[in-house]
Amino acid sequence: MTEVEKRRGAAPVPRDWTYAPAPESREIVALHERYGLFVGGEWLEPTETYTTVSPADEEPLATVAQATPAEVTHAVAVAREAFIDWSALPGSERAKYLFRIARILQERSREFAVLESLNGGKPIKESRDVDLPLAAAHFFYYAGWADKLEYAFPNREPRPLGVAGQIIPWNFPLLMLAWKIAPALATGNTVVLKPAETTPLTALLFCDVVCQAELPPGVVNIVTGDGAAGAALVDADVDKIAFTGSTEVGKAIQRRLAGTGKKLTLELGGKAANIVFDDAAIDQAVEGIVNGIYFNQGHVCCAGSRLFVQESVAEAVVDKLKRRMATLRVGDPLDKNTDVGAINSRQQLDKIEELVAAGRAEGAEIYQPPCRLPERGYWFAPTVFTNVAQSYRIAQEEIFGPVLSVLTFRTPDEAVEKANNTPYGLSAGVWTEKGSRILWMAERLRAGVVWANTYNRFDPASPFGGYKESGFGREGGRHGLAPYLAGAVQ
């Protein structure tokens, strides 16, 4: 026996494949103890404040401004004044600033990713590999459109609206900021943006990017606070409101703006159907199911929270799904091995627990893989319900957490009927080897986005938005320019 063969034979066999901790360093982010309001390129001392925490351990992170109506009004007035010069700039000049912002986000991506996970609870590998690249890509993409608006809308006279008030959610703080700010600036508008109350820190760090890019003062203004600050922005002298968040709040905003003449786009909740046919590649579909509902702890408006499986393969799909769920790693968001991080807030955790309890009470069968949840912070194990009826709350209401409801169907017509039996219409997924069936389903599903043999895939050039109670208007692509322009056709 050769020496090489002796060494190979003596190699120890691992007992299991448990991952060692691989924490990302928090030292990459330098947090201030106190943040004010970013208005006119300067930090203004707030009159009211609150504390933002890390959902993973409830540790206080920083003191943040709670904007008052008077402070919001001032920010809008500053944006209005900055609009005069900004809108007069040639599109090619505005594009230069957007390109700078995109490059700075790339250069500082690790810093932003750590802060996004620290303040929001999402796994660092998602912040690093999804949120940051997409945020930078949106600024790159819309920089390219800034001097081509007459080609985007031929035979029109596209011109900016003025001041855009933008309100974003807590599930993708930096990415939603990019979705809102990039097209607004490209089209010549100025903005006042309010991030979510629980996740303001990456928006506040973005103010540093704005200064680094030497964007003219007042073009981008960031005001923080709770729903009262958002209501003040809706009531302020803005020309447009762009809102991403819950359907309940979206309806309230629409009622508030009725008759005012202000432009409005709403990207609201969802209860997406992920549909698996019997000819689908099951292992691939299971990965898509997991990505569709457990990505970002299910804090995704287009999450595939309703799984429809053709009866003949339902048992096999559910068995494989449960085995796959047992491999998901729940824990520290800053650990590079973590698959499922912390729930964003105590309020959201309470909502998830309440709806899961309702599912149990209504008779659905629950499965949660064995996992040890941290003692501090807001945590919920990945969950799947089987034996679910269409009438159950877990099949009708948006849970916005890592909870999947499994239902079955026999025919494509039944799948379409069940998938469309919801007040929402944001997204859907179809898994089958037949291209003709994909097109047939996509034509009939009342969803703004239909993925085929994949799920949760986004691109800046592709429009995103929904029907019915999922809102109206589109973000992304050429379609995302129209809501910020007068004289353009949406």
N, C-alpha and C positions, 0 to 999 in steps of 0.2 A: 504494500500500500504506500502510495506517495505521500509526501509531507502535506501537499495541498489537500488530498483526500482526508487525511487525519484531522486537519483543522476544520474542514467542512463538517465532518461527522461529529465533532465536539461542540458545534455551535448550539447554544441553548435555544429551546423552543419556547416562545412567549406563552404565558398562561392565558392572557387575555389581551385585548386591544384597547385597553383603557388609555385615554390620552392624558399625558402629563399637563399640568396647568401651563398656559402660554399667555400670560397677561401682557397687554399693551401698556406702555408707560404713561402714567398720568402727567408726568413732568413735561411732556411735550406741549401742554396747554398751560398758559399763565392766566388765571382768572383774577379779575378785579373783585374786591370785596363789595363794591357798590357800582351800579350802572345807572346812568341817567337816561335822558331822551336824546336821540341823535336827530337834530333838526338843523338844517342850514349848514351842514358840515361841521357842527360843533356839538359838544355834549352839554346839555342843559340840566341843571339841578332840579330834580322832581320835587313836587310838594307832598306826594304820597308814594309809599314803597311797599313791597312784599318780598318774601324770600322764596327762591326757587330751589328745589331739592333734587337729589339723585334718586330715581325710583328704585334703584337696585339695593340701596341701604338706607334711604330716607335722610341721608346726610345733607345738610344745608350747603349750597354751592355759592350763592351770591345773593345780595340784596338788589332788587330790580325795581325800576320805576313803575308805578301804577298811574298811567296817564289820566288826567282829568279832562272833562270836556273843553275847558279853556286851553289846555295845552295841546289837545288835538286840533282845535280851531287854529291855533298859532302855527302848528306844523303844516296845515293845509294852506294857510296864507303864504308861508315861505315857499312851499312847492309851487303855488300859483305865480309867485314872482319869478321863480327860477324857470318856469315854463316859457317865458318870453324869449329868453336867449337860447334855451335848449332846443325848442321847436324850430328855431330859425337856423340851427346848424345844418349843414349838408349831411345827408345820410351817411356819406363816407366818413365824416368826422365823428358822428355818433358811434359808428361801427368800431372805430379805434378804441374807444373807451370800453365797449363790450368785449373786444378781443383782450384788452388788458385784464379785465376782471376774470375772464375765463382762464387766462394763463396764471394769474395769481392764485386762483382756486386750485389749479393743478399743483402749483409749487407748494402750497400750504395744505395739501389734501390730508396729510397725516394728522395735522393739528385739528382740522375741522372734523375729521372722522372720529377722533377721540372725544371731542367735545359733544358731537352728536350722540354718541353712545352713552356718554356720561350723563347728559341731561335728559335724554329721551328713553334710555333703557334698551335700545336695540343692539344686537350683536355687532361687534366691531367689524367683523368680516362683511356684514351687509353695508354698514356705513362706508367702509373703505372701498368695497368692490362694486357697489351699486349707487348709493346716494351721491358720493362725490364725483365720480366720473360722469354721471348723468347731469348733475348740476352744471359742471363746467361745459359739457356738450351743449346744453341749452343756450348758454351765452355765446359759444362759438357759432351755433346754428343761426341764432337771430342777429348776430353781428353780420352775417352774410346777407341777410334780407334788408338791412337798414337802408341801403342805397338802391334797392330794387323794388320799391313799393309800387311803382307805376307798372312794373311787369307782373307783380303779384295780382294786381287788380286792374287789368287793361280797360281802357275806355271809361275810367272813373277818375275822380280827383281825391285820392286818399289823403287825409290830413289828420293830425292827432286831435284827440278829444280835449285834452287839457290835463287835469290832475286826476290820477287814478287812486282811489282808496282800495287797499288790498288787505284781505284778512285770510290768514293761512292756518292750517290745523297743526296738531302736535305729532302726527304720525311720521311725516317726512318734512321736518322744519326747513332744512336748507334746500332740498329739492323743490318744495312748493314755492319757496322764495324765488328760486331761479325760474320756475314756470311762470310766475307772475311778473317779476321785474324785467326779465330779458325782453319779452315782446313789447312791453310798455315803453321801455327806453328806446328800442329799435325804431318804434313808430313815432318817437318825438314827444311822448308824454313824460310828465314827472310823477313821482309816486310818494304816497304815505302808506307804509306797510305796518300792519300790526301782527306780530307773531302770536302763537298760542300762549296762554298764560303759563302753562307748565314747561314749555320748551323755548324760552326766549334767547338762550345764550349763543347759538350759532348765528342768529340774525344780528345780535349785537356784535359778534366777532366780524360779521360781514361788513359792518360799518368801517372797520379797520381796512378791509379790502377796498371799499369805496374811496377812502382817503389815499391809500397806496396807489390806486389807479388815477388819482387826481381828477376824479369826477367833479364837475362844477358844483359848488355848494347848493343845496336845496333840491337837487334833482332826485336824490333818494333820501327819504326821511324814515326813521324807524321809531315808532312809539309802542311801548309795551303796556300790558295790563290785561285785565279780565274782560268779560263780556261787556261791561259798562263802557270800556274804552272802545271796543268794537262798535257798540251802538252809537257812540259819539262820532266815530268816523263815518258811519252810514248817514248820520244826520248833518254832517259837515258840508261845506261848499265844494264838494268834489263833483266831477263830471261822470265818473263811472265807479261802480263797486264790483270788485271781483272777489268772490267768496268761495272758499273750499272748506267744508265742514259738515255738520249734521243736517239732515233734512229738516228737522224741527226749526233750527236757527235760520236755515235758508228760507223757509216759508215766512218766518217773521220779518226777515229783511225784505223780501218781495212785497209783503203787505206795507211795510214802512215806506218803500220807494214808489209805490203805486201813485201815479199822477204827478210825480216830481220831474219827469223828463230825464232823469239820470239813467245812464246805461247800466245794465246788470248782466253778469254771468254767474251761474251757480254750478258748482261741482259738488254733489251731495253724497248721500249714502248709497249703499248697494247691498244686494243679496244674491250674488252671482251664482249661476249654475255651471258646474263643471260636469260635462256629460261624457261618459265612457261607454262606447259600443263594444259588442262582443268580439269584433275583429281588431280591436286596438292592441298595441304592444303593451301588455299589462305592466311590465316592470317600468317602462318609460312613463306610462300613465300614473303609476304610483308616485314616482318622483315629482311629476307635475302636480299631483294632488297635494303632496306635502308642501311643495313650493307655493301652491295656490292659497293655502290656508294657514300654514305655520310660519311663513315668511313674515318677519317683523311682528311676531306674536299675534298675527291675525289683525293687526292694526292697519288694515289696508281697505280702502273703500271698495276696491274691485276684487276683494278676496273671494276665492271660490269656496264659499261657506256652505253651499248646497251641492252635494255630490249625487248625481244621478247615474246609476250603473244598470246596464242591461241585465235582466234577471239571470240569464244563462251563465254570466261570469261574476255575478255579484258576490258570491261566497269567496271565490278565489281572490277577487280584488280586495275585499275587506280583510281577509287573512293576511295577504301580503302587506297591506297598509298598516295593520297592527304590528307586524314584525318590524316594519320600517320605523314606526313611531317609537319602538323600544330602543332604537339606536340614537334618537335625538338627544342632544346634550343641553340641558337646561341649567342656566347659571349666570355667572358674572358676565355682563355685557362686554367688558374689556378683555375677556379671554378670547383669544383667536380661535379656539375650538368650539365656542358656544354656538349652538344652533337656535335656541329660543331664549331670549333675554327676559327683562322685567316688564311687567305691565306698566303703562305710563304713569298712572296715578291711582290713588286709593278710590276715587270716584269711579274710575273705569273698572277697577277690579270688583267693586261692589256690584256694578251693572252686570259683569260677566257671571259672577257667582249667582246673582238673582235669576238670570235667564237659564243657567245650567240647572239650578234647583227646579225651575219650572219644567224643563225637559224631563227630569227624573219623575216629577209628579204626574206628568201627562202620560207616562208609560214608556218612554224611549229607553233603550238599553245603552248604558254608558260604558266606555272603555277609556282608561287613562294608563299609560305605561308606567311601570315603577320608576320613580325618580325622587331624589331628595331635594326639596326646595329650600332655599336659604331661609333662615329664621327672620331676618330683617328685610324690609323692602316689600314690593308688591309683585307677587308671583302667582302663576296659574299653570298647571300642567297641561300639555297638549291633550286634547280631548276629542273623541269621536262618538257620535250617537248613531245607533242603528235602530231599526224598527220605528222609524220616524214617519208620522203622517203629515200630509200637506198642511193640516190645520194647526199643528203644534206651533207654539210661539218661536221655538228654536228654528223652525223652517220658514217663518214669516218675518221676524224682526231681526234687524241688524245687531249682531252681538259685538262685533268689533273686538274679537279676541280669538285665541287659538282653539276654536270650537267648530267642529265639522258635523253636519247632519247628512246622513246617508239615506237616500231614497232609491227606488228601483223603477224601471219602465220596461215595456216589452217592444214597442214599435217606435220608429222615429217620430211619428205624429204625436204619440203620447209623451215623448221626451220634450217636444216643443211646447205642448200644452202645459205640462207641469213646470217647465223652465220659465215660461212667461207668466205663470200664476203668482205674480208678486207685484207690489206697487213700485218696485225699483226697475231700472233698466240700464245699468252701467256697463256690465261686461259679462262674458260667458266664455267657456272653453269647450272644445269638441275634440274627442279622441277617437280616431278611426283611420283605417288604412285607405279608405275610399275618398279620393278627391271630390268626386261628384256629390257624395254625401256631405262633405264639409261645406261645399257651396250651397247645397240645398238647405242645410241647417242655418247657415249664416244669413241666408235670405229671410228666414222666418223668425229667428230669435230677435226679440225686441231688446237689443243691447247695443250700446255705442261702440264697443270693442268686442270682437269675437276672435279668440286665439284658436289656432288649429295645431293640435299635437304639441302644445307648449302652453305656458301660462305665465302671467306677470312679466311679459317682455315689453320694454318701452324703448322708444327712439324719439329724439327731438323732432324728426321730420314727420312723425306720425301723429295725427290729431287724436285727442282723447276727450271723452265726455259722454253724457248719457241721455236717456229718455225718462219720461214720467217723473217720479219723485227722486230720480238721480240727478235732476237739474237740467240746465240748457246752456248752450254755448260750447265751444271747443277750445282746448288748450293744446299747444304743440302743432308743428307743421305750419303750412301757409294759413290754414284755418285759424290758428292762434293769433294771427295779426289782426284779423277783421274786428274783433271786439274792442280794439284800442284805436280804431280809425273811424272818422266820419267819412261818408262817401264810399265806403267799401261794402260789398255784399257779403253777409255772413252765410 
